[in-house]
């Protein structure tokens, strides 16, 4: 199922179908956020810049992604 179908399914009149779609969309959004944060950091963006684009605090974005980013950079 592609993201357009998934988004449409989230509006289902059957709550079980709709809630499963919402959970899938949530996982997709988390994956996309991680991907874009990693890209931004690879391009030299600061945590403040990333936080501004996401509409969260610098501390929140660093807490969520900082540990993973450090581990990823050690692998490179």
Backbone as CSV, one residue per row, in Angstrom:
resi,resn,N_x,N_y,N_z,CA_x,CA_y,CA_z,C_x,C_y,C_z
1,UNK,0.853,-1.178,0.000,0.000,0.000,0.000,0.896,1.237,0.000
2,UNK,0.638,2.169,-0.918,1.455,3.385,-0.948,0.906,4.413,0.038
3,UNK,1.649,5.502,0.205,1.281,6.488,1.231,-0.053,7.164,0.941
4,UNK,-0.422,7.322,-0.325,-1.714,7.925,-0.665,-2.852,7.001,-0.228
5,UNK,-2.713,5.708,-0.518,-3.723,4.737,-0.083,-3.798,4.687,1.433
6,UNK,-2.641,4.742,2.066,-2.575,4.692,3.519,-3.292,5.883,4.133
7,UNK,-3.065,7.061,3.569,-3.729,8.265,4.074,-5.240,8.168,3.887
8,UNK,-5.669,7.648,2.763,-7.101,7.492,2.523,-7.705,6.486,3.493
9,UNK,-6.989,5.406,3.768,-7.463,4.372,4.687,-7.612,4.925,6.099
10,UNK,-6.792,5.903,6.468,-6.869,6.491,7.807,-8.233,7.127,8.063
11,UNK,-8.945,7.484,6.998,-10.271,8.078,7.138,-11.400,7.066,7.073
12,UNK,-11.065,5.786,7.172,-12.065,4.724,7.078,-13.137,4.879,8.157
13,UNK,-14.354,4.464,7.822,-15.429,4.483,8.824,-15.289,3.335,9.820
14,UNK,-14.442,2.361,9.502,-14.162,1.245,10.426,-12.986,1.663,11.311
15,UNK,-13.219,1.859,12.604,-12.144,2.316,13.484,-10.922,1.409,13.489
16,UNK,-11.099,0.108,13.379,-9.950,-0.806,13.382,-9.062,-0.540,12.173
17,UNK,-9.664,-0.354,11.021,-8.898,-0.056,9.803,-8.238,1.311,9.918
18,UNK,-8.996,2.286,10.358,-8.469,3.645,10.494,-7.325,3.743,11.481
19,UNK,-7.454,3.087,12.615,-6.405,3.150,13.633,-5.129,2.438,13.187
20,UNK,-5.278,1.314,12.478,-4.086,0.648,11.930,-3.386,1.553,10.933
21,UNK,-4.161,2.259,10.129,-3.568,3.187,9.160,-2.867,4.337,9.871
22,UNK,-3.464,4.855,10.917,-2.842,5.935,11.690,-1.510,5.465,12.271
23,UNK,-1.486,4.247,12.819,-0.237,3.710,13.376,0.823,3.573,12.285
24,UNK,0.424,3.129,11.108,1.372,2.999,9.993,1.887,4.361,9.549
25,UNK,1.002,5.347,9.491,1.424,6.703,9.125,2.386,7.278,10.157
26,UNK,2.139,6.990,11.426,3.025,7.460,12.499,4.429,6.868,12.326
27,UNK,4.502,5.556,12.034,5.803,4.916,11.802,6.502,5.517,10.585
28,UNK,5.747,5.765,9.518,6.311,6.362,8.313,6.849,7.759,8.606
29,UNK,6.092,8.558,9.344,6.540,9.914,9.689,7.826,9.874,10.517
30,UNK,7.924,8.944,11.457,9.140,8.811,12.276,10.341,8.442,11.407
31,UNK,10.141,7.531,10.462,11.222,7.125,9.564,11.672,8.289,8.692
32,UNK,10.711,9.042,8.166,11.047,10.198,7.328,11.774,11.272,8.124
33,UNK,11.330,11.502,9.362,11.999,12.484,10.210,13.446,12.078,10.462
34,UNK,13.664,10.825,10.793,15.028,10.347,11.042,15.901,10.516,9.799
35,UNK,15.362,10.161,8.656,16.100,10.294,7.399,16.495,11.743,7.138
36,UNK,15.552,12.659,7.311,15.824,14.065,7.022,16.740,14.702,8.064
37,UNK,16.611,14.300,9.319,17.530,14.806,10.345,18.950,14.349,10.021
38,UNK,19.106,13.089,9.654,20.433,12.582,9.289,21.005,13.352,8.096
39,UNK,20.174,13.609,7.102,20.631,14.375,5.933,21.069,15.781,6.331
40,UNK,20.252,16.410,7.153,20.576,17.768,7.595,21.895,17.791,8.362
41,UNK,22.069,16.845,9.272,23.319,16.801,10.046,24.513,16.528,9.132
42,UNK,24.348,15.641,8.147,25.428,15.357,7.192,25.811,16.604,6.397
43,UNK,24.835,17.494,6.203,25.093,18.737,5.471,25.560,19.868,6.387
44,UNK,25.748,19.553,7.664,26.290,20.542,8.591,25.267,21.396,9.308
45,UNK,24.002,21.048,9.226,22.978,21.819,9.928,23.155,21.678,11.431
46,UNK,22.854,22.738,12.149,22.893,22.703,13.612,21.588,22.105,14.138
47,UNK,21.643,21.686,15.399,20.430,21.182,16.032,19.378,22.282,16.097
48,UNK,19.803,23.525,16.263,18.854,24.642,16.313,18.126,24.814,14.977
49,UNK,18.866,24.694,13.871,18.233,24.813,12.553,17.210,23.699,12.333
50,UNK,17.605,22.491,12.666,16.707,21.345,12.488,15.469,21.522,13.356
51,UNK,15.677,21.897,14.608,14.563,22.098,15.533,13.603,23.158,15.011
52,UNK,14.142,24.237,14.458,13.299,25.294,13.915,12.399,24.800,12.797
53,UNK,12.953,23.973,11.919,12.160,23.430,10.814,11.100,22.445,11.299
54,UNK,11.408,21.709,12.361,10.456,20.739,12.897,9.460,21.365,13.868
55,UNK,9.721,22.594,14.284,8.820,23.263,15.218,8.908,22.728,16.635
56,UNK,10.115,22.291,17.011,10.345,21.787,18.365,11.575,22.486,18.937
57,UNK,11.877,22.215,20.202,13.063,22.818,20.803,14.323,22.088,20.354
58,UNK,15.438,22.794,20.448,16.740,22.189,20.127,16.985,20.985,21.026
59,UNK,16.631,21.109,22.282,16.839,20.023,23.232,16.009,18.790,22.852
60,UNK,14.779,19.016,22.416,13.903,17.901,22.057,14.451,17.128,20.862
61,UNK,14.888,17.848,19.839,15.387,17.162,18.653,16.724,16.480,18.935
62,UNK,17.564,17.109,19.741,18.843,16.490,20.080,18.641,15.243,20.935
63,UNK,17.715,15.321,21.887,17.430,14.169,22.735,16.901,12.997,21.905
64,UNK,16.053,13.298,20.930,15.440,12.252,20.115,16.422,11.651,19.109
65,UNK,17.260,12.496,18.503,18.097,12.037,17.391,19.594,12.078,17.667
66,UNK,20.020,12.744,18.722,21.443,12.933,18.975,22.229,11.661,19.188
67,UNK,21.707,10.755,19.971,22.402,9.500,20.231,22.547,8.656,18.989
68,UNK,21.503,8.609,18.179,21.546,7.850,16.942,22.522,8.473,15.952
69,UNK,22.533,9.792,15.891,23.431,10.496,14.970,24.886,10.257,15.345
70,UNK,25.181,10.238,16.643,26.547,9.987,17.088,26.972,8.573,16.742
71,UNK,26.074,7.613,16.937,26.386,6.218,16.613,26.590,6.030,15.115
72,UNK,25.767,6.712,14.322,25.879,6.616,12.864,27.183,7.212,12.370
73,UNK,27.602,8.338,12.934,28.828,8.976,12.476,30.057,8.138,12.830
74,UNK,29.997,7.355,13.921,31.120,6.477,14.282,31.265,5.329,13.287
75,UNK,30.140,4.921,12.677,30.155,3.822,11.715,30.767,4.251,10.392
76,UNK,30.728,5.535,10.086,31.199,6.029,8.786,32.687,6.059,8.695
